Amino acid sequence: MTAHSLPEQHHGRTADHAPPHQHTPADSHPPQPSAPGGGQPLLCLRSALILLLGALAATGTALLTYLAQHNTATALLAGGAAFAGAVLFFHTIIAT
């Protein structure tokens, strides 16, 4: 026998002690970076963007309503309605 034909065997195992290679599937996503606290991020990027745009729409609506009517309660109600509508709108149009 030649030295290259069969690896040495010890108790049913091969003498090659190299760790098996772990391959990730080609279509899998890379691991998410961990948050500073060591845990996972609270929100994904898409959710954070949708909520940010909703908050911006609510702030603009509330500000313009207050400037037009000088009534805080009306401005807050208009801002809340704008937030809800904007979140539903951006959730629909921003791709997953």
DODRENNU-157815 format. One line per field, with one value per residue (C-alpha): y negated, z, x negated; residue number from 1. Coordinates in Angstrom, 3 decimals. Example, Ala and Ser with C-alpha at 12.3 -4.5 7.8 and 13.67 -1.06 7.14 Angstrom:
2
py	(4.500,1.060) $
pz	(7.800,7.140) $
px	(-12.300,-13.670) $
num	(1,2) $
//
This chain:
96
py	(0.000,-3.530,-6.232,-8.165,-5.406,-5.127,-7.317,-5.688,-4.519,-4.514,-2.834,-3.356,-7.014,-8.532,-10.097,-13.402,-15.636,-18.739,-20.232,-19.792,-22.828,-24.588,-26.003,-28.417,-28.124,-30.590,-32.215,-32.690,-36.155,-37.239,-37.413,-40.628,-42.758,-42.582,-45.561,-47.374,-45.560,-42.202,-41.358,-41.599,-44.979,-46.048,-46.921,-45.964,-48.756,-48.688,-49.041,-51.858,-53.704,-53.299,-54.585,-57.467,-58.586,-58.269,-60.414,-63.041,-63.157,-63.439,-66.220,-68.226,-67.781,-68.709,-71.769,-73.054,-72.401,-74.266,-77.217,-77.375,-76.985,-77.652,-74.681,-72.050,-69.314,-69.615,-69.606,-66.434,-64.643,-65.609,-64.471,-61.109,-60.542,-61.501,-59.090,-56.183,-56.966,-57.459,-54.201,-52.256,-54.022,-53.487,-49.888,-49.289,-50.955,-50.095,-46.690,-43.931) $
pz	(0.000,-0.576,2.083,0.248,-0.237,3.253,6.330,9.568,11.688,15.479,17.025,13.969,13.473,10.985,12.108,10.504,13.433,11.434,12.401,9.807,7.657,8.227,5.072,5.097,2.350,-0.482,0.069,3.834,5.320,7.138,10.929,12.336,14.329,18.009,19.918,22.370,25.311,23.792,22.784,19.511,18.158,19.409,15.927,12.437,10.093,8.191,11.362,12.647,9.337,9.280,12.846,12.174,9.124,11.099,13.894,11.399,9.776,13.196,14.317,11.145,11.296,14.976,14.469,11.497,13.256,16.355,14.296,12.495,15.488,18.643,20.339,21.859,22.156,18.507,17.440,19.447,18.069,14.516,15.112,16.483,13.505,11.139,12.908,12.531,8.896,8.043,9.700,7.772,4.538,4.881,6.023,2.764,0.391,1.912,0.644,3.070) $
px	(0.000,-1.064,-1.049,1.656,4.195,5.756,5.464,4.420,7.314,7.518,10.538,12.708,11.749,9.372,6.114,7.077,8.052,8.908,12.271,15.003,15.591,18.872,20.336,23.227,25.824,25.355,28.753,28.443,28.084,24.925,25.281,26.721,24.297,25.033,26.348,24.054,25.679,24.783,28.362,30.200,31.388,34.799,36.096,35.052,34.018,37.332,39.413,37.234,37.565,41.355,41.704,39.314,41.274,44.513,43.084,41.924,45.362,47.023,44.696,45.242,48.996,49.200,47.000,48.976,52.282,51.131,49.912,53.253,55.606,53.527,55.199,52.887,55.525,56.518,52.871,52.129,55.185,54.246,50.652,51.818,54.067,51.242,48.879,51.316,52.003,48.338,47.273,49.921,48.962,45.205,45.699,47.548,45.109,41.707,40.584,39.681) $
num	(1,2,3,4,5,6,7,8,9,10,11,12,13,14,15,16,17,18,19,20,21,22,23,24,25,26,27,28,29,30,31,32,33,34,35,36,37,38,39,40,41,42,43,44,45,46,47,48,49,50,51,52,53,54,55,56,57,58,59,60,61,62,63,64,65,66,67,68,69,70,71,72,73,74,75,76,77,78,79,80,81,82,83,84,85,86,87,88,89,90,91,92,93,94,95,96) $
//
